[in-house]
Amino acid sequence: MRPRPLSWKTLAVTGLIALSASTVMAFSRPAQVLIDGQRVSSDVPPVTVNRQAYLPLRAVSAGLGAQTHYDKASGTIEVIRGGDRLRIHPGERTAVLNGKHVTLRHAPFTVRGRTMVAARTLERLLGPKVRYNPRTATIDVNTTDAAVSEDGPAGGADSF
């Protein structure tokens, strides 16, 4: 049995869908990260999915004045900011903040060699306020309003 040839209507509809999708992709732009109003650049842009933003950890932590260290042998990333020490591992939902284990809602993941962390994770573990505005494709990281408790930004071993 021979397959039936496609009709011109099917081809036209498929072409319109492809043209529409490519136009949207051509005019879309990745979200930009601002730390206290200053643009942060990274070779890997933030990832936004379902109104949730994932930020490149090294670029954002450097913008926050933190030091980032990567242990190639274990795959562990350590971020040191002030008196706080955070250890995470891409793909794992458990992190260590100041010696206390915390459970992450979203596991960090890697994009083109850069570790991406949920904005909420950064906010809860490192202290700054993080807001994602999908309309303007802007992720604002504000350190001036960040309240840090004496136990550290997370205030203990919270799950989130």
N, C-alpha and C positions, 0 to 999 in steps of 0.2 A: 504494500500500500504506500503510495506516495504522499508526502506531506503537502497540505494545501498551501499555495503561495499567500504571503501576507497581503492584505488589502491596503490600498492607499490611505484609508482612514486610520488603520492601525499604525502605519508608518508616520503619518502626520502627528498623531497624538503622542507617540513615543518621541518624536523629534521636538515637539513643544515642551514636553516634560524635561527632556535633557537640556534644552536651551534655558528653561526657567531655572533649573538646578544650577547650571553653570554660571548664570548671571548672579544668582544669590551668592554663590561661593566667591565669585570674582569681586563683588562689592562688600563682602563681609570682612571684618578686620578682627584680629585677635584682641583680647582684652589687654589693657595696659595696667601696670601696677604703679601706684603712687604711694610713696612712704613720706608722710608728713608734707604732702604736696609736691614732692620731688619725684620725677619719673625714674623708675628703675628699669634698666635694660638687661636683657638676658638673651642668650642665643636660642633658648627655648621659651616660647611665650606661655602664659598661663593656659590651662585647660579649663573650659567651662562646660559643665554638663548638668542639665536640669536645674538651673539656677544655683548650682554649687560650683565654687571656684577652687581650683588646685593650682598652687603657686610653686615656682621653682625655688627649692629650699635654699640653695647656696646664694642666689642673687638677693633674695629677700632677707636672709639672715645677715649678709654683708651690709645691706642697706640699713639694717637695724643696729649695726655696730657689733655684731656677734662674730665669733670665729667659728669656722666650720672645718671639721677634720673627717677624712674618709679613711677607714681601715680596709684596705683592699682584701686582706686575708679573710676577714669575717664578713665584709660587706656592710659593716655598721657605720653609721654617720653620727658624729657627735657635734652638737651645737653648744657653744659656751657663750652666754650673754650675762654679763654682770656676775652675780653669784650663782646663776642657774646653769645646770648642765643637763642637756637632753641627749639621749641616745635612741636612735630609731634604726630600723632595718626595712628597706623596701619590701613590700609584700607581706609584712607582718603587722597585725593590729595591736601589738603590745609595744610600748615604749617605756623608757626609764627616765624619770625626771627627778633629779637630785636624789638618786638612789631608790626612789619609790616607783613601783610598776603602775602604769596607767594603761587602760584599754582604749584604743582609738575606735571611733565609729567607722572611719574609712582608712584602710591601709595605704601608706605611701606607695607610689609606683614610679617607674622610671620611663622617661620619654627621651630618646636620643641621648642617653647617658646622664640625664639630669633627674634628680629625685623630685617628684611633685608631691606636695603635702596639702591636704585640705585646708582652706582658709580658717575654718573653725578650729582645727588642730593647732594652727599657729597662734590663734587668738587665746585659746585655753592654756597652751603650754608656754608660750613666750611672752604673753602679756598684752601686745598691742590690740587695739580694736580694728577689726577687719570687716569691711563692707563691700559687697559686690553689687554694682548697678548694671544690670543687663542692658538697659536702654542706652547708656553711654559707653558700654563696654569698658568700665573702669573698676578697678579694685583698689579701694582706698585703705591703706594701712596707717593708722593714726596712733602714735606712741604717746602723745601728750595727754590723752584721756585715759591711758591704760592704768588700771589700778592693780598693784602687785601686793599681795599679802606678805606677811613675814615668812610664811611657809613656802613662798615662791608663787609664781603666777597661777598655777593650777590649784593651790590651796590644799594639796594632798593628793591622794591616789583616786581621783574621780574617774568614772567611766563616762565616755561621751562618744 
